[in-house]
Amino acid sequence: MKSPLLSLPGAVPAEGADEGVAAHYGDLFREQRALADGTGFVDLSHRGVVTVSGADRLGWLHLLLTQHVSDLPAGEATEALILSAHGHIEHALYLVDDGETVWAHVEPGTQDALIAYLESMKFFYRVEVADRTAEYAVVHLPAGSIAEVPEGVVVRETPYGRDLFLPRADLESYAEKAGPPAGILAHEALRVEQHRPRLGFETDHRTIPHELGWIGSAVHLQKGCYRGQETVARVQNLGKPPRRLVFLHLDGSEVHLPGAGTELRVADEGPDGRKIGFVTTSVRHHELGPVALALVKRNVPVDARLLAGTTAAAQEVVVEP
């Protein structure tokens, strides 16, 4: 779904998973600094919006999600995962309940598969699942923003800012009042700085929550049964995940960033050494320079210097080995 805000001055369309919104509006670092200072907004209208209404919505979702939501207070934001039977991550949902309806935004293009799964699990529960992507656009206001939120708009407030479920018809008029726009690249740079994983970027077909630090923020360890819980409990109680998320400081003298999927090796072993992981997201940060998130094998020493392709990289622990 192509955003009307791509008509704003300087807008350069994003590609890949974020196609449909602006990558930037002409000045990537200025946009990052604005967000870091609590000004401006990010157009996330390409993300899927799913609602669950009905008297049984919270209790029903509690049975399906990794998060404890049966008693979720109205207005309190949370995030949750849906796992496969083997504990691999299939969906990531960013949730808030308004007292009558649970609102969630999800990765672009994943809402159809999510809704199909939810529909298959309704049984006798009093719930209604709906795709609201065509009606509502997600807009992100950074932490510290004093931008006005229109009356009646559902807000998901987190330590990183506020996500607004804005009527799509109001997107252009709201943009005129919300301050300078920032593109998805600025939003991604701050996400990487904050070590926050993203479905489809830090995950592959075999990722389990422990590898990315999603235990606690998206996975509740003291709740009842859900699909994939056996894997979560077994790894938590009896072992360690096979991989771990790391933050990389990349050599700033390189012209090109090592892209997603770039193989990682221990620098002492040279460019032909054994593969020990791969880059998941790389960005240019307005203060830190070129940085990245990556997945490495759990047993890689935390002080080992790495090579991302041919680019030198120093690692910072995100998930403990």
C-alpha positions as CSV (number, residue, x, y, z in Angstrom):
1,M,0.0,0.0,0.0
2,K,1.7,3.2,-1.2
3,S,1.6,6.1,1.3
4,P,0.3,9.5,0.1
5,L,3.2,11.0,2.1
6,L,5.6,9.9,-0.7
7,S,4.4,13.1,-2.3
8,L,6.1,15.2,0.4
9,P,9.1,17.3,-0.7
10,G,12.3,15.3,-0.8
11,A,10.7,11.9,-0.3
12,V,12.7,8.9,-1.6
13,P,10.8,5.6,-1.6
14,A,12.0,2.8,0.5
15,E,12.7,-0.6,-1.1
16,G,12.3,-4.2,0.0
17,A,10.2,-5.0,3.1
18,D,9.5,-1.3,3.7
19,E,8.3,-0.5,0.2
20,G,5.4,1.9,0.2
21,V,6.8,4.6,2.6
22,A,9.7,7.0,2.4
23,A,13.2,5.8,3.1
24,H,14.1,9.4,3.8
25,Y,13.2,12.9,3.0
26,G,16.6,14.2,1.8
27,D,18.7,14.3,5.0
28,L,19.1,11.0,6.8
29,F,21.1,12.3,9.7
30,R,19.0,15.4,10.3
31,E,15.9,13.1,10.4
32,Q,17.7,10.8,12.9
33,R,18.7,13.7,15.1
34,A,15.1,15.0,15.1
35,L,13.7,11.7,16.2
36,A,16.4,11.4,18.9
37,D,15.4,14.9,20.1
38,G,11.7,13.9,20.3
39,T,10.5,15.9,17.3
40,G,8.9,14.8,14.0
41,F,7.1,11.6,13.1
42,V,7.6,8.4,11.1
43,D,5.2,7.2,8.5
44,L,4.7,3.5,9.2
45,S,1.5,3.2,7.1
46,H,2.8,0.2,5.3
47,R,2.5,-1.9,8.4
48,G,-0.4,-4.3,8.8
49,V,-3.2,-3.4,11.3
50,V,-5.2,-6.2,12.9
51,T,-8.0,-5.9,15.5
52,V,-9.6,-8.5,17.8
53,S,-12.8,-7.5,19.4
54,G,-15.4,-9.4,21.5
55,A,-15.9,-10.4,25.1
56,D,-13.4,-13.2,25.1
57,R,-10.6,-11.4,23.2
58,L,-8.0,-11.2,26.0
59,G,-8.5,-14.6,27.3
60,W,-8.5,-16.1,23.8
61,L,-5.3,-14.3,22.8
62,H,-3.7,-15.4,26.0
63,L,-4.0,-19.0,24.8
64,L,-2.2,-18.2,21.5
65,L,0.4,-15.6,22.3
66,T,3.7,-15.8,24.2
67,Q,2.8,-12.8,26.3
68,H,0.5,-12.7,29.4
69,V,-2.5,-10.7,28.1
70,S,-5.5,-12.2,29.9
71,D,-5.5,-9.2,32.3
72,L,-4.0,-6.6,30.0
73,P,-5.1,-3.2,31.3
74,A,-6.7,-0.8,28.8
75,G,-4.1,1.5,27.3
76,E,-1.1,-0.6,28.3
77,A,1.2,-1.5,25.4
78,T,2.8,-4.8,25.1
79,E,4.3,-7.0,22.4
80,A,3.9,-10.7,21.8
81,L,5.0,-13.5,19.4
82,I,3.3,-16.5,17.8
83,L,5.5,-19.5,17.6
84,S,5.5,-22.7,15.6
85,A,5.0,-26.0,17.3
86,H,8.8,-26.2,17.5
87,G,9.2,-22.8,19.1
88,H,10.3,-20.9,16.0
89,I,9.1,-17.3,15.6
90,E,6.3,-16.9,13.1
91,H,4.6,-13.6,14.0
92,A,5.4,-10.5,16.1
93,L,2.5,-8.4,17.3
94,Y,2.7,-4.9,18.9
95,L,-0.5,-4.6,20.9
96,V,-2.7,-2.3,22.9
97,D,-6.3,-2.8,24.2
98,D,-8.6,0.2,24.2
99,G,-11.1,-1.4,26.6
100,E,-13.2,-2.9,23.8
101,T,-10.8,-4.0,21.1
102,V,-7.2,-5.2,20.9
103,W,-5.2,-3.3,18.3
104,A,-2.0,-4.7,16.8
105,H,0.4,-3.6,14.1
106,V,2.5,-6.2,12.4
107,E,5.2,-6.5,9.7
108,P,4.1,-5.4,6.2
109,G,2.4,-8.2,4.4
110,T,2.2,-10.6,7.3
111,Q,-1.4,-9.7,8.3
112,D,-3.1,-12.2,5.9
113,A,-1.2,-15.2,7.3
114,L,-1.7,-14.0,10.9
115,I,-5.4,-13.5,10.4
116,A,-5.7,-16.9,8.7
117,Y,-4.1,-18.5,11.8
118,L,-6.3,-16.6,14.2
119,E,-9.4,-17.5,12.3
120,S,-8.5,-21.1,12.5
121,M,-8.3,-20.9,16.3
122,K,-11.6,-19.2,17.0
123,F,-13.7,-22.3,17.8
124,F,-16.5,-21.3,20.2
125,Y,-14.8,-18.1,21.5
126,R,-16.7,-14.8,21.3
127,V,-14.1,-12.9,19.2
128,E,-14.0,-11.1,15.9
129,V,-10.7,-10.7,14.0
130,A,-10.4,-8.0,11.3
131,D,-7.8,-6.7,8.9
132,R,-8.0,-2.9,9.4
133,T,-4.9,-2.1,7.2
134,A,-7.0,-0.3,4.5
135,E,-8.7,1.9,7.1
136,Y,-5.9,2.7,9.6
137,A,-2.3,3.8,9.2
138,V,0.4,3.5,11.9
139,V,2.3,6.7,12.7
140,H,5.2,6.8,15.1
141,L,5.9,9.7,17.4
142,P,9.4,9.5,19.1
143,A,9.9,9.5,22.8
144,G,9.6,13.0,24.2
145,S,7.4,14.2,21.4
146,I,4.8,16.8,22.4
147,A,2.9,16.4,19.1
148,E,-0.9,16.5,19.6
149,V,-2.8,13.2,19.2
150,P,-6.2,13.6,17.7
151,E,-9.1,12.8,19.9
152,G,-10.3,9.2,19.7
153,V,-7.1,7.9,18.1
154,V,-5.9,4.6,19.7
155,V,-2.3,5.1,21.0
156,R,0.3,2.5,21.9
157,E,2.8,4.2,24.2
158,T,6.2,2.6,24.8
159,P,9.6,3.8,26.2
160,Y,10.6,4.3,22.5
161,G,7.7,6.6,21.6
162,R,4.0,6.4,20.7
163,D,2.4,4.4,17.9
164,L,-0.8,6.0,16.6
165,F,-3.5,4.0,14.9
166,L,-4.6,6.9,12.7
167,P,-7.6,6.8,10.3
168,R,-5.9,6.5,6.9
169,A,-8.0,9.3,5.5
170,D,-6.4,11.6,8.1
171,L,-2.8,10.8,7.3
172,E,-2.0,13.7,5.1
173,S,-3.7,16.3,7.2
174,Y,-2.0,15.0,10.4
175,A,1.4,15.1,8.7
176,E,1.0,18.8,8.1
177,K,0.7,19.4,11.9
178,A,3.0,16.7,13.3
179,G,6.4,18.3,12.6
180,P,9.1,17.3,10.2
181,P,8.8,13.8,8.7
182,A,11.5,11.2,9.2
183,G,12.0,8.3,6.9
184,I,12.1,4.6,7.7
185,L,15.9,4.6,7.6
186,A,16.1,7.0,10.5
187,H,13.6,4.9,12.4
188,E,15.7,1.8,11.7
189,A,18.9,3.5,12.8
190,L,17.4,4.2,16.2
191,R,16.0,0.6,16.4
192,V,19.4,-0.8,15.8
193,E,21.0,1.5,18.4
194,Q,18.3,0.3,20.9
195,H,19.1,-3.4,20.1
196,R,15.5,-4.1,19.2
197,P,15.0,-7.1,16.9
198,R,12.5,-7.1,14.0
199,L,10.7,-10.0,12.5
200,G,12.1,-10.9,9.1
201,F,15.2,-8.9,9.7
202,E,16.8,-10.5,12.8
203,T,14.7,-13.7,12.3
204,D,14.9,-16.6,9.9
205,H,13.0,-19.9,9.7
206,R,14.7,-21.3,12.8
207,T,14.9,-18.3,15.2
208,I,13.7,-18.9,18.8
209,P,12.9,-16.0,21.1
210,H,15.9,-16.5,23.4
211,E,18.4,-15.7,20.6
212,L,17.1,-12.2,20.2
213,G,16.4,-11.1,23.8
214,W,12.7,-11.3,23.4
215,I,12.3,-13.2,26.7
216,G,10.5,-10.8,29.0
217,S,9.5,-8.1,26.6
218,A,7.5,-10.4,24.3
219,V,7.6,-13.8,26.1
220,H,6.2,-14.3,29.6
221,L,7.8,-17.3,31.4
222,Q,5.0,-17.8,34.0
223,K,2.0,-18.1,31.9
224,G,-0.1,-21.1,30.7
225,C,0.4,-23.3,27.6
226,Y,0.7,-21.9,24.1
227,R,2.1,-23.4,20.9
228,G,5.9,-23.7,21.1
229,Q,6.0,-23.2,24.9
230,E,7.8,-26.6,25.4
231,T,10.8,-25.3,23.4
232,V,10.8,-22.0,25.3
233,A,10.7,-23.7,28.7
234,R,13.3,-26.3,27.7
235,V,15.9,-23.7,26.5
236,Q,15.2,-21.4,29.5
237,N,15.5,-24.2,32.1
238,L,17.9,-26.7,30.6
239,G,20.1,-25.1,28.1
240,K,21.2,-22.1,26.0
241,P,20.1,-21.0,22.6
242,P,22.4,-21.9,19.7
243,R,22.8,-18.3,18.6
244,R,22.8,-14.8,20.2
245,L,22.1,-11.3,19.0
246,V,25.1,-8.9,19.0
247,F,25.5,-5.2,18.2
248,L,28.4,-4.4,15.9
249,H,30.5,-1.3,15.5
250,L,31.7,-1.4,11.9
251,D,34.9,0.1,10.4
252,G,33.9,3.6,9.4
253,S,36.5,3.8,6.7
254,E,34.5,1.5,4.4
255,V,32.4,3.1,1.8
256,H,29.7,0.4,1.7
257,L,27.9,-1.2,4.6
258,P,27.9,-5.0,4.8
259,G,24.3,-5.8,3.9
260,A,21.9,-8.3,5.5
261,G,23.1,-11.8,5.2
262,T,26.8,-10.9,5.0
263,E,28.8,-13.7,6.6
264,L,30.7,-13.1,9.9
265,R,34.0,-14.6,10.7
266,V,36.5,-14.2,13.5
267,A,39.1,-11.7,12.4
268,D,42.1,-13.7,13.6
269,E,41.0,-16.5,11.3
270,G,41.0,-14.2,8.2
271,P,38.4,-13.8,5.5
272,D,38.6,-17.6,4.7
273,G,37.9,-18.7,8.3
274,R,34.8,-20.5,9.5
275,K,31.5,-18.8,9.3
276,I,30.3,-17.9,12.8
277,G,27.2,-15.8,12.0
278,F,25.7,-13.2,9.7
279,V,24.6,-9.5,9.6
280,T,20.9,-9.0,10.0
281,T,20.5,-5.2,9.8
282,S,23.2,-2.5,9.1
283,V,22.7,1.2,9.3
284,R,24.5,4.5,9.4
285,H,23.9,6.2,12.7
286,H,24.2,10.0,13.2
287,E,26.4,9.6,16.3
288,L,27.8,6.0,16.3
289,G,28.6,5.8,12.6
290,P,28.1,2.5,10.8
291,V,26.6,-0.1,13.1
292,A,24.7,-3.3,12.8
293,L,22.8,-6.1,14.5
294,A,23.9,-9.6,13.8
295,L,23.4,-13.2,14.9
296,V,26.5,-15.2,16.0
297,K,27.0,-18.7,17.4
298,R,26.6,-18.7,21.1
299,N,30.2,-19.9,21.8
300,V,31.9,-17.0,19.9
301,P,34.0,-15.2,22.5
302,V,32.4,-11.9,23.5
303,D,35.8,-10.1,23.0
304,A,36.5,-11.6,19.6
305,R,37.0,-9.1,16.8
306,L,35.0,-10.0,13.8
307,L,34.9,-9.6,10.0
308,A,31.6,-8.8,8.3
309,G,32.7,-9.8,4.8
310,T,35.8,-7.8,4.6
311,T,34.7,-5.1,7.1
312,A,36.2,-5.1,10.6
313,A,33.6,-5.2,13.3
314,A,33.8,-5.0,17.1
315,Q,30.9,-6.7,18.9
316,E,28.8,-5.5,21.9
317,V,26.9,-8.1,23.9
318,V,23.1,-7.9,23.5
319,V,22.1,-11.5,24.5
320,E,24.4,-13.1,27.1
321,P,26.2,-16.3,25.8
